[in-house]
Structure formats: structure tokens, C-alpha cells
Amino acid sequence: MDPELEAFIPFLPQLDLTDPVNARKGFTELAAARPAPDTSNLEIEDRTVPAEPDVAVRIYRPHGAQGAVVWLHGGGIIFGDLDTEHPWAARLADGSGAVVISVDYRRAPENRFPAALDDAYAVLTWAAEHAAELGVDPGRIAVGGHSAGAGLAAAVALRARDEQGPPIRFQLLNEPGLDDRQETWSARNFTDTPWHDRDKITAAWRHYLGSAPATPYAAPARAADLSGLPPAYIATAEFDPVRDEGIDYALRLLQAGVSVELHQWPGTFHGSQAILSAEVSQRQIAALGDALRRGLAR
């Protein structure tokens, strides 16, 4: 474990995902305590995307942006919202030079699959149709997210391919949660890792799916065919139960002819980029912005 990160482990909050309401409250309090990002170079606007139901988004516009990313927050599709994601969405916009469209998708268990996917896909469609208004090239729109949000972004890419939907230039998948089966080596062996462990993952999938079987649009690792998907940047953390499903997905994308950059961060755990004072955390955040910039410039 990275020594800087290890020092923070005793202070990490313990969120009980069997109680979604209290988990959301605890996560909101944690996010509120983080340092505010520098937004002096950004125009920030709250909008509502027409859909069934409407979807709230927060748009971050850097000066001179040419591309955009539909950005999906983490939180097991149980917690997280526009305000808790604000520090990361702002840093991503500033670091990448891209318009970041942060999505307030519906959360489980009140709204199970496919509610969050429908919301994310509606925002992608809206962004493509309103590219001129957003000031971006409609051919330079990416999808991305962290953790469960990254899994959701991968599902959006699959659906856009299958339905001949809006073209997606790039996938930015940070520590993606892609597989409900939890059968990889890391899922079976990292049962008590910091912040993210097997019990939390099990609870999150149960809230998201209910009694319904998982499909590739819920758990993209289940997709048999990954050909024709957008190029991807996939980042994984060493001590993370979902590490191997991210690595496996990257390898399967490569084998399907999709260009992939895979970055495995040594000494890190799931969500460790949130510890802003750690040098490796700063590099993780910077790498996401750099990858998005390069991905949209392809």
C-alpha cells in the first residue's frame, strides 16, 4: 500500500450500503468536507434534460472546449449526486479542457435497473443533439465515470452501439464496476479492502438489480461481443475487488479490436484519488484529465 494512502485508512468512513438513506447522508457529509475546487476558469450551469422523467445535469464549460464527456458519478448507483460529484467534475473539466456534463441519474433501490441507464442514455442523446449549443463538436463526445458510474458509462457505450445511437468518441472508465458475478481473483480475495469490499459490492448489486437477472446493459462484463465500441482508457486500483474485472474488460476490448489504454495504479485502493493530499491521488486525477483530452483529440 502507498504509505501516504495507508495513513488515511483509519479515518475512512464506514458506509453501510444495507441502509441506503444513511449511506447517502454519510457520503454527502464526507463530500462537503473536501476542499472546494478552483472553478475560476469554468462556466458552470445547472440544466434539465427533457426525458421520461427529466434528468438534472450540471455543465462545466472550460474556455475553448471542443469536446464533451457525459460524466456519471460513482456510489454503487445508490448514493452520490451533482453536489457530491462537483469537486471531481470541476477538476476533470479543468484538467481535460472538455465540457463535463455531470448527470444526476436516478438511484437504487428506489429506481432499479434500467432507470440509471435510461437517464444516462437520454443525456448522451441530448448532448449530441445540442452540441452546437454546448459549443462542442458532435463527433467529440465521450462517456465516462467512476466505479459504478464507469460501469454505467460502459453500458451506455454498448447500448449506443447496439441501437445505432449517437456516436461516442471515447470511454473514460475509472475503476469500473462491470460484473455482478464477483468471480475474479480480486473479487474473491479482496474481501476486506479499504472503502470498497465484497459485502458493499454485493449490497450494491442487490439494490440495483432487485430480483431481476443481470443483462450486459446492467453488467457490461456479461456482453459476449465487445467489437465496435469506442476506444477506452481504463484505470484500476491494486487493492480493489473490482480490479480484475476492469483488467479483463480491457483485454477483451483489445481482443475485439478496440484501442485501449490500461493504467493499473500500484499501491492504491478503490476511490483513493479522493485523498487529495496524497501525491499518487493527484496523479490519478491528472491522468484522467490527460486521457480525456487525448481521447477526444483522436
Secondary structure, 3 states (H helix, E strand, C coil): CCHHHHCCHHHCCCCCCCCHHHHHHHHHHHHHCCCCCCCCCEEEEEEEECCCCCEEEEEEEECCCCCEEEEECCCCCCCCCHHHHHHHHHHHHHHHCCEEEEEECCCCCCCCCCHHHHHHHHHHHHHHHCHHHHCCCCCCEEEEEECHHHHHHHHHHHHHHHCCCCCCCEEEEECCCCCCCCCCHHHHHCCCCCCCCHHHHHHHHHHHHCCCCCCCCCCHHHCCCCCCCCCEEEEEEEECCCHHHHHHHHHHHHHCCCCEEEEEEEEEECCHHHCCCCHHHHHHHHHHHHHHHHHHHC
